[in-house]
Amino acid sequence: MFGDFEEQQKLMDKKLKAIKIEHSSNENEIKITLNASLEIENISIDFEKMDMTSPDQLEDVLLVTINEAVQKAQLAQAAESQKMLANMMPGGMGDLGKLFGQ
């Protein structure tokens, strides 16, 4: 029983790492790429679009963009988890998440 669970967990980890999420700041000056395992894979910054006289601007935009990208990845992670749970549960029990408003 637990061996099957471990295999399912490994499969889930593999699927989550394969889901790529890209998110850009409002002015497209920062682009974040991460996977649904919440691992940041790339950060690109277009310094020509940034006001480099204010280091705080870079920090603020970077922080907001990363947080928004992580939120998108968490949604993808939850959707994938729910799909896998639905496939693992016996007939009709895969909708248990609806009991909790998901």
C-alpha positions in Angstrom: 0.0 0.0 0.0 2.7 2.5 1.0 4.9 1.5 -1.9 2.1 2.5 -4.3 1.7 5.8 -2.5 5.5 6.4 -2.8 5.3 5.7 -6.5 2.3 8.0 -6.9 4.3 10.7 -5.0 7.3 10.3 -7.4 5.0 10.5 -10.4 3.4 13.6 -9.0 6.8 15.2 -8.4 7.8 14.4 -11.9 4.6 15.9 -13.3 4.9 19.1 -11.2 8.4 19.7 -12.4 7.3 19.3 -16.0 4.6 22.0 -15.6 6.2 25.4 -16.5 4.7 28.7 -15.4 5.9 32.0 -16.9 4.8 35.3 -15.4 5.9 38.8 -16.3 5.6 42.1 -14.4 3.0 44.6 -15.5 5.5 46.5 -17.7 7.2 43.3 -18.8 10.5 44.4 -17.3 10.8 41.2 -15.3 10.0 37.7 -16.4 9.9 34.7 -14.0 9.9 31.0 -15.1 9.2 28.4 -12.5 7.7 24.9 -12.3 4.7 23.7 -10.3 7.0 22.3 -7.7 7.7 26.0 -6.9 11.3 25.9 -8.2 12.4 29.1 -9.9 14.1 28.1 -13.1 14.8 31.5 -14.6 14.6 35.3 -13.9 15.2 37.7 -16.7 15.3 41.5 -16.2 15.1 44.0 -19.0 17.1 46.8 -17.5 16.2 49.2 -20.4 12.7 49.2 -19.1 13.7 49.8 -15.4 14.3 53.1 -13.7 17.8 52.3 -12.5 18.0 55.5 -10.4 15.8 53.7 -7.8 17.1 50.4 -6.6 13.9 50.1 -4.6 11.9 49.9 -7.8 13.8 46.8 -8.9 13.3 45.1 -5.5 9.6 46.0 -5.4 8.8 44.8 -8.9 10.9 41.6 -8.4 9.1 40.8 -5.2 5.6 41.3 -6.6 6.4 39.4 -9.8 7.8 36.4 -7.9 4.9 36.3 -5.5 2.4 36.4 -8.4 4.3 33.7 -10.3 4.3 31.5 -7.1 0.5 32.0 -6.8 0.0 30.8 -10.4 2.3 27.8 -9.7 0.3 26.9 -6.6 -2.9 26.9 -8.6 -1.4 24.6 -11.1 -0.1 22.4 -8.3 -3.5 22.2 -6.7 -5.2 21.3 -10.0 -2.7 18.6 -10.7 -3.0 17.2 -7.2 -6.8 17.1 -7.5 -6.6 15.3 -10.8 -4.3 12.7 -9.3 -6.4 12.3 -6.3 -9.5 11.8 -8.4 -7.7 9.0 -10.3 -6.6 7.3 -7.0 -9.9 7.4 -5.2 -12.6 4.7 -5.8 -15.6 5.6 -7.9 -16.8 9.1 -7.2 -14.7 9.8 -4.2 -12.2 11.9 -6.2 -14.5 14.9 -5.6 -13.8 15.1 -1.9 -12.1 18.4 -2.4 -15.5 19.9 -3.1 -16.4 19.3 0.5 -13.9 22.0 1.4 -14.9 24.5 -1.2 -12.2 23.6 -3.7 
